[in-house]
Amino acid sequence: MLTANAPTTPASSPFHPTFLREKHTAGLDYEAYLTTDAAKSPAWRKIEAKLSLSPSQQSLMASFTRRMHVICLSGIWCGDCSSQGPMLHRIAQANSDKIDLKFLDRDEHMDLSQRVMINAGLRVPTVIFMAEDFEFLGLLGDRTLARYRAVAAKQLGASCPLPGAEVPQDELNATLQDWVNEFERIHLMLRLSARLRQKHGD
């Protein structure tokens, strides 16, 4: 049942829409973000060149009807960011009318980074999903399940591998699918939202 007067996010929330809107507005698109450190960007480009959405993934992204705003808290120096950031870019490219992706440097936006700490750490990448009106939907960081499985299998001790470290294609594909799944989950959350269904009359 649709309700006319759904509760709104309280002003005391660390994810208040006004704050998230300000942060999203301050973010950079993918191309602008890579210009912030020309020495580190080749690692991102290397992964980007290996990535493409499958026809079914493309079709799924193109089917999105609700707009979402997305922030990726990142470090251009971070290996996990250099492999997963291009994945987010590919997904957003598939439906730029509905997926508004911005990148923020973790260390330059500590007022946000400290609100999304994971296991008491400032982990990157951390992706924050918001509705069209910047209501908070969820976050995911710093690795998807496929990425964690790969790291665990290699028994890596470092918390963040260096940019440029070779990532097998099957691992890239599995991690990309994880991100596609998360974007689909968020879109379904939006599509089934009572308040948004009432707003859009669908």
C-alpha positions, -999 to +999 in steps of 0.1 A: +000+000+000+013+034-009+015+060+019+011+097+014+032+109+043+063+086+044+089+095+070+120+114+059+156+111+069+161+129+103+184+160+102+207+142+127+214+113+103+250+110+090+234+104+056+211+134+054+201+141+018+214+177+020+249+165+030+249+138+004+238+162-023+266+186-014+292+158-016+279+145-049+280+180-064+316+183-053+325+150-070+343+146-103+333+125-132+356+096-142+376+115-168+382+145-146+391+123-116+418+105-136+434+139-144+440+145-107+471+123-108+485+116-143+511+093-130+486+069-114+459+070-142+476+045-165+468+017-140+431+026-143+433+028-181+449-006-183+420-022-164+394-001-183+407-014-216+400-050-204+364-043-194+332-044-214+297-052-204+281-082-220+250-077-241+228-089-213+245-066-188+241-037-213+205-045-217+199-046-180+215-012-174+196+003-203+163-009-187+167+012-156+139+037-153+147+053-119+175+078-115+202+071-089+231+092-077+263+074-069+295+085-051+327+065-052+350+074-024+384+065-038+421+069-038+437+071-072+468+054-057+447+024-046+450-009-064+414-020-056+402+014-068+422+012-100+405-022-108+369-014-096+366+023-105+367+015-142+340-011-136+317+016-121+325+038-150+315+011-175+282+005-157+274+042-155+283+046-192+256+021-201+229+044-188+242+078-180+207+093-180+198+072-149+232+066-133+250+097-121+284+086-109+309+109-092+343+102-076+356+118-045+391+115-030+389+098+004+415+120+021+401+153+008+366+145+020+371+131+055+338+145+067+322+118+045+349+092+047+347+090+085+309+084+082+314+054+061+342+037+079+341-001+075+355-023+102+370+008+118+390+016+086+389+043+059+385+017+032+384+024-005+366+022-028+334+027-009+304+033-031+274+052-017+240+049-035+213+076-033+179+081-048+170+109-072+164+132-042+196+121-025+179+099+001+205+073+012+200+038-002+231+018+008+268+015+004+293-012-007+330-013+000+358-020-002+357-051-023+329-072-037+326-109-028+344-120-060+373-097-052+375-108-016+375-144-027+404-137-051+424-119-025+418-146+001+428-173-024+461-155-030+466-149+008+476-113+002+486-096+034+484-060+021+451-042+027+453-026-007+474-040-036+494-015-057+479-001-089+490-019-120+492-053-103+480-079-128+444-090-123+432-121-142+404-116-167+381-141-150+385-122-117+377-089-134+346-104-150+334-119-117+339-086-099+322-066-127+292-090-124+291-083-086+289-046-093+262-051-119+242-071-094+245-044-068+233-017-093+204-039-102+196-044-065+196-007-059+174+000-090+149-026-078+148-009-044+140+024-062+115+008-086+096-008-057+098+022-034+063+031-023+071+068-020+087+069-055+059+049-070+035+074-056+056+104-069+059+090-104+024+074-105+036+039-114 
